[in-house]
């Protein structure tokens, strides 16, 4: 397996070669914004939809409180959103009373009272853009109820969200708007993706309106207030993903390095190098041993060399479908039943059947979807023929970048290929580091290669630098 590195990462900036480290990048650091994209959809009964709205209200209140406390000392982002409330045991009676008042105010609107049954009655699964459209309709009423409660308790000087609320009762009650969407789908059943396309257009228009509004109010509107008003619904949907799967981090490798464009892209315009690793081939895939946390004992974390499997990237434009209500896997059973799968009377949602039945098939499908989600890239990237190592935060905290530098064994580094533009000075620095490591590890042979353009093949090839020997 081959891994491209630029000189600064390998040497002076991060000393990856000296430290024998492989850095695992977060999704935000990857060059494709569609990395790890999951085709989330929502389809469930009245119980989960009612709980969805309750959790949305509680989360909005939490973000509202942060906005008041922080003012502009810290910019609010998706990171500040808590998609599910804190446990009841940690809430004071006063806080419980305020939350209940906010909820009662929100549900005093007829169309919101009917929201759960209307959503449960949708004939098709609800995708992100459709869900966002509904939340943006509900959001002003949620904000108004929170603002009213905060004002009554003198947390804020004036009720700031109660002016000019539209009257949706006629349009949305009795499932009116959602029912209209159902009828439209039924009457136009031959037109595939009609609903999704409709809401996609709505989303495009909304994005333009929001951008224009911010442009016109530039310098006048508190940025955190703006986040709360116009960005919270979309960011809440994004944050819901954290309830399904842990964060994941990846390191990219290739089987073929003859593509000049790849050298230009990942090899720092041919000035970098390519590390050549020995791998273990088992029945299913290739593996590389890395030093990582793999357990706990009485003394703390257990760290050691463990095999990590390479996962081959599949290139197509269909992402993994994830049923949100049946895939919430990062909460305890107690929390899941309390926050998502039961109503006030203790009735359980059918979406949580797997909790009672302990279905092995559910767990297998759950993890398969997770692995498949980060093993897909759009067809445009197919020239890379990428493999990747992946670690996730389900067991170890990898949020800090320093925790994502995993060490490999020096004997697993078979050789280094210099790019066509790698400077002589950088080559010498690399060679001296390798010479020192060879002596330390009593290794008699290490292979260096030089990349060059082959006129015959029209590709980047390399030859072994046989005269370089360490004694």
C-alpha positions in Angstrom: 0.0 0.0 0.0 1.2 3.5 -0.8 0.6 6.7 1.1 1.4 10.2 -0.3 2.9 12.8 2.0 4.1 16.4 1.6 7.5 17.2 2.9 6.4 19.6 5.7 4.1 16.9 7.2 6.8 14.2 6.9 9.7 16.4 8.2 9.8 19.8 9.8 6.2 20.6 10.6 4.9 17.3 12.1 7.9 15.0 11.9 5.8 12.0 10.8 8.7 10.1 9.5 10.8 10.5 12.6 7.8 9.6 14.8 6.6 6.8 12.5 3.1 8.3 12.6 0.0 8.1 10.4 -2.3 11.0 10.8 -6.1 10.2 10.6 -8.0 13.2 9.2 -11.5 14.3 10.4 -14.4 14.5 7.8 -14.0 18.3 7.8 -10.3 18.0 6.7 -11.1 15.7 3.7 -11.2 17.3 0.3 -14.7 16.0 -0.6 -17.7 17.6 1.3 -19.7 14.5 0.5 -17.4 12.2 2.4 -19.4 10.0 4.8 -22.7 11.4 3.6 -25.6 9.4 4.7 -29.0 9.5 3.0 -31.0 10.0 6.2 -34.7 9.6 6.1 -37.4 9.8 8.8 -40.5 7.5 8.9 -42.2 6.6 12.1 -45.3 6.5 14.2 -46.9 9.3 16.3 -44.8 8.4 19.4 -41.4 9.1 17.8 -42.6 12.1 15.9 -44.0 13.7 19.1 -40.7 13.0 20.8 -38.8 14.4 17.8 -40.7 17.7 18.3 -40.2 17.7 22.1 -36.4 17.1 21.7 -36.3 19.9 19.1 -38.0 22.3 21.5 -35.6 21.4 24.4 -32.6 21.7 22.1 -33.7 25.1 20.8 -34.2 26.3 24.4 -30.7 25.1 25.3 -29.2 27.0 22.3 -31.4 30.1 23.2 -29.9 30.0 26.7 -26.4 29.8 25.3 -27.1 32.8 23.0 -28.2 34.9 26.0 -25.2 33.9 28.1 -22.5 34.1 25.5 -23.7 37.2 23.7 -20.9 37.5 21.1 -18.0 36.2 23.3 -18.1 32.9 21.4 -19.6 32.2 18.0 -22.3 29.5 18.1 -22.1 26.7 15.6 -23.5 23.2 15.1 -21.1 22.1 17.9 -23.1 24.0 20.5 -26.3 22.2 19.7 -27.4 19.3 21.9 -29.8 17.2 19.9 -31.4 15.5 23.0 -32.0 17.0 26.4 -30.0 16.3 29.6 -31.3 13.6 31.9 -34.2 14.4 34.1 -32.2 13.7 37.3 -30.0 16.7 36.6 -32.8 19.2 36.1 -34.0 21.5 38.9 -37.7 21.9 39.6 -37.6 25.4 38.3 -36.0 24.3 35.0 -38.5 21.5 34.6 -41.3 24.0 35.1 -40.0 26.4 32.5 -39.5 23.7 29.9 -43.0 22.4 30.5 -44.4 25.9 30.1 -42.5 26.3 26.8 -43.8 23.0 25.5 -47.4 23.8 26.5 -47.1 27.2 24.7 -45.8 25.5 21.5 -48.5 22.9 21.5 -51.2 25.5 22.1 -51.1 26.1 18.3 -53.5 23.7 16.6 -51.3 22.9 13.6 -48.4 22.0 15.9 -50.7 19.9 18.1 -51.5 17.9 14.9 -47.9 17.8 13.7 -47.0 14.3 15.0 -50.0 12.5 13.5 -49.5 14.4 10.3 -45.9 13.4 10.0 -46.7 9.8 10.9 -49.2 9.8 8.1 -46.7 10.7 5.4 -46.9 8.0 2.7 -43.2 8.3 1.7 -40.1 8.6 3.9 -39.2 12.2 4.7 -35.7 13.3 3.5 -33.6 16.2 4.9 -34.9 18.9 2.6 -38.5 18.1 3.4 -37.9 17.9 7.1 -36.1 21.2 7.1 -39.0 22.9 5.4 -41.3 21.7 8.2 -38.9 22.8 10.9 -38.5 26.2 9.4 -42.3 26.6 9.5 -42.4 25.5 13.2 -39.3 27.3 14.4 -40.7 30.9 14.8 -43.4 29.5 17.1 -40.8 27.6 19.2 -38.6 30.7 19.4 -41.7 32.8 20.5 -42.6 30.3 23.2 -39.0 30.3 24.6 -38.7 34.0 24.4 -42.0 34.5 26.3 -41.0 32.1 29.1 -37.6 33.8 29.4 -39.1 37.2 29.5 -41.6 36.2 32.2 -38.7 35.0 34.4 -36.8 38.2 33.6 -33.9 36.3 31.9 -34.3 38.8 29.1 -35.5 42.4 29.1 -38.2 42.0 26.4 -40.1 39.3 24.6 -38.1 39.4 21.3 -39.8 36.8 19.2 -43.5 37.4 19.6 -44.1 40.0 16.8 -45.5 39.2 13.4 -46.0 35.4 13.7 -47.9 34.1 10.7 -51.3 32.3 11.1 -50.7 28.8 9.9 -53.6 27.2 11.7 -55.8 27.1 8.6 -53.1 25.9 6.3 -51.5 23.3 8.6 -54.0 22.0 11.0 -55.5 18.5 10.6 -52.4 17.6 8.6 -53.3 20.1 5.9 -49.9 20.9 4.4 -48.5 17.4 5.0 -51.8 15.9 3.7 -51.4 18.1 0.6 -48.0 16.6 0.0 -49.4 13.1 0.3 -52.2 13.9 -2.2 -49.7 15.4 -4.6 -47.6 12.3 -4.5 -50.6 10.0 -5.0 -51.9 12.0 -8.0 -48.4 12.2 -9.5 -47.2 8.7 -8.7 -45.5 8.3 -12.1 -43.2 11.3 -11.4 -40.4 9.8 -9.3 -38.8 12.1 -6.6 -41.4 14.8 -7.3 -41.7 15.7 -3.6 -38.0 15.7 -3.0 -37.4 17.9 -6.0 -40.2 20.3 -4.9 -38.6 20.7 -1.4 -35.2 21.0 -3.0 -36.4 24.0 -5.0 -37.9 25.4 -1.8 -34.6 24.9 0.0 -32.7 26.7 -2.8 -35.0 29.7 -2.6 -34.7 29.8 1.2 -30.9 29.8 1.0 -31.0 32.8 -1.3 -33.5 34.7 1.0 -31.4 34.0 4.1 -28.2 35.1 2.3 -29.9 38.3 1.0 -31.3 39.0 4.5 -27.9 38.7 6.1 -26.3 40.8 3.4 -28.8 43.6 4.1 -28.4 43.3 7.8 -24.7 43.0 7.8 -23.2 44.6 10.9 -26.6 45.2 12.4 -27.6 41.7 13.6 -26.0 39.8 16.4 -24.4 36.8 14.7 -25.5 34.3 17.4 -29.1 35.7 17.2 -28.9 35.2 13.5 -27.7 31.6 14.0 -30.6 31.0 16.4 -33.2 32.5 14.1 -32.2 31.2 10.6 -29.6 28.5 11.0 -30.7 26.4 13.9 -33.2 24.1 12.1 -30.6 23.0 9.5 -27.9 22.6 12.0 -30.2 20.6 14.3 -30.8 18.1 11.5 -27.0 17.9 10.9 -26.4 17.3 14.6 -28.9 14.5 14.7 -26.3 12.3 13.0 -24.3 12.3 16.2 -27.0 10.2 17.8 -26.6 7.5 15.2 -22.9 6.8 14.7 -19.6 8.0 16.3 -17.3 10.4 14.6 -14.8 8.7 12.3 -11.3 9.6 11.0 -9.4 8.2 8.0 -6.0 7.8 6.5 -5.8 7.4 2.7 -3.7 4.8 0.8 -3.5 3.7 -2.8 -2.6 0.5 -4.7 -1.5 2.3 -7.8 0.6 5.5 -7.9 1.2 5.8 -11.7 -1.3 8.6 -12.2 0.5 11.9 -12.6 -2.6 13.9 -11.4 -2.6 12.0 -8.1 1.1 12.9 -7.6 0.2 16.5 -8.4 -2.8 16.5 -6.0 -1.6 14.4 -3.0 2.2 14.5 -3.7 2.5 18.3 -3.4 2.8 18.8 -7.1 5.4 16.0 -7.3 7.6 17.7 -4.6 6.4 15.3 -1.9 7.1 11.6 -1.5 5.2 8.3 -1.3 5.6 5.8 1.5 5.4 2.2 0.6 4.0 -0.1 3.3 4.1 -3.8 3.8 0.7 -5.2 4.5 -0.8 -8.4 5.8 -3.2 -10.1 3.4 -6.0 -12.1 5.1 -9.0 -13.8 3.6 -11.0 -10.6 3.3 -8.7 -7.6 3.1 -5.3 -6.1 3.7 -4.2 -5.0 7.2 -1.5 -2.8 8.8 -0.5 -3.0 12.4 -0.8 0.3 14.3 -0.3 1.2 18.0 -3.7 2.0 19.4 -6.0 1.8 22.4 -7.9 -1.4 22.4 -9.1 -1.9 25.9 -9.2 -0.9 29.6 -7.9 -2.6 32.7 -7.3 -1.7 36.4 -4.4 0.4 35.4 -6.2 2.4 32.7 -6.0 2.2 28.9 -4.5 -0.8 27.2 -2.4 0.2 24.2 -0.5 -2.0 21.7 0.0 -2.9 18.1 -3.3 -4.1 16.6 -4.2 -4.9 13.0 -6.3 -2.3 11.2 -8.1 -3.3 8.0 -8.0 -1.4 4.8 -11.4 -0.6 3.4 -11.7 -0.3 -0.4 -13.6 2.8 -1.6 -16.6 2.2 -3.9 -17.2 4.9 -6.5 -20.8 5.6 -7.3 -23.4 8.3 -6.6 -25.8 6.4 -4.4 -25.2 6.9 -0.7 -26.2 4.6 2.1 -29.8 5.0 3.3 -30.2 5.3 7.0 -33.6 5.1 8.8 -33.1 7.6 11.6 -35.7 6.4 14.0 -34.5 2.8 13.8 -30.8 3.6 13.9 -30.2 5.7 17.0 -27.3 3.7 18.4 -25.4 6.1 20.7 -27.7 6.3 23.6 -28.5 3.8 26.4 -31.7 1.8 26.3 -33.0 3.8 29.2 -32.4 7.1 27.4 -33.8 5.8 24.1 -37.0 4.7 25.7 -37.4 7.9 27.7 -36.5 10.3 24.9 -37.5 8.7 21.7 -39.5 5.4 22.0 -42.2 5.9 24.6 -45.0 8.4 25.2 -46.4 9.8 28.5 -48.6 6.7 29.1 -45.6 4.4 28.7 -46.6 3.1 25.2 -43.6 2.0 23.1 -43.0 2.9 19.5 -42.6 0.1 16.9 -39.5 1.9 15.8 -37.8 0.7 19.0 -38.7 -3.0 18.7 -35.1 -4.0 18.3 -34.4 -2.8 21.9 -36.7 -5.5 23.3 -35.8 -8.3 20.9 -32.0 -7.9 21.0 -32.0 -8.6 17.3 -28.5 -9.6 16.1 -29.6 -8.8 12.5 -30.3 -5.2 13.6 -26.7 -4.8 15.0 -25.2 -6.4 11.9 -27.1 -4.1 9.6 -26.4 -1.1 11.9 -22.6 -1.5 11.6 -22.7 -2.5 8.0 -24.4 0.8 7.2 -21.7 2.6 9.2 -18.8 1.0 7.3 -20.5 1.4 4.0 -21.2 5.1 4.6 -17.5 6.0 4.7 -16.6 3.6 1.9 -18.4 5.6 -0.8 -17.2 8.5 -2.9 -18.7 10.1 -5.9 -17.9 8.6 -9.3 -15.7 11.6 -10.2 -13.1 10.4 -7.7 -12.8 6.9 -9.2 -9.4 7.6 -10.7 -7.9 7.5 -7.2 -8.7 3.8 -6.6 -8.4 4.6 -2.9 -8.2 2.3 0.2 -8.4 3.8 3.7 -7.8 3.0 7.3 -10.5 4.2 9.6 -10.7 4.8 13.3 -13.9 5.9 15.2 -14.7 7.7 18.4 -17.0 5.0 19.8 -14.4 3.7 22.2 -11.6 6.3 22.2 -11.8 10.1 22.1 -10.1 11.2 18.9 -11.5 14.7 18.7 -8.1 16.3 19.4 -5.8 15.9 16.4 -2.9 14.8 18.6 -4.8 11.6 19.5 -5.2 10.7 15.9 -1.5 10.2 15.2 -1.1 6.4 15.3 2.4 4.8 15.2 3.4 2.1 12.8 6.3 -0.4 13.1 9.4 0.7 11.2 9.8 -2.7 9.6 6.4 -2.3 8.0 7.7 0.7 6.0 9.2 -1.1 3.0 10.5 2.0 1.2 10.1 5.6 0.1 9.5 6.9 -3.4 10.8 10.4 -4.2 8.7 12.6 -6.4 10.0 14.0 -9.7 10.4 17.4 -8.0 11.5 16.4 -4.5 14.5 18.6 -3.7 17.9 17.0 -3.1 18.0 18.6 0.3 14.7 17.0 1.3 15.9 13.6 0.0 19.1 13.8 2.1 17.1 14.7 5.2 14.8 11.7 4.7 17.8 9.4 4.0 19.5 10.4 7.2 16.4 9.8 9.3 16.0 6.3 7.7 19.7 5.5 8.2 19.4 6.3 11.9 16.3 4.2 12.2 17.9 1.3 10.3 20.8 1.3 12.8 18.5 1.5 15.8 16.3 -1.4 14.5 19.3 -3.4 13.2 17.8 -3.3 9.7 20.2 -4.0 6.9 18.1 -2.9 3.9 15.7 -0.1 3.1 14.5 0.7 -0.4 14.5 4.1 -2.0 12.9 4.8 -5.4 12.8 7.7 -7.8 9.7 8.6 -9.7 9.9 9.6 -13.4 7.7 10.0 -16.4 7.8 7.1 -18.8 7.3 8.1 -22.4 6.5 4.5 -23.3 3.6 4.0 -20.8 2.6 7.6 -20.5 2.5 7.2 -16.7 4.6 8.0 -13.7 6.9 5.0 -13.0 9.8 4.6 -10.6 13.1 2.9 -10.4 15.0 1.5 -7.4 18.0 3.5 -6.2 20.3 0.5 -5.8 23.4 2.5 -5.0 21.9 3.8 -1.8 23.0 1.4 0.9 23.3 1.7 4.7 26.1 -0.2 6.5 
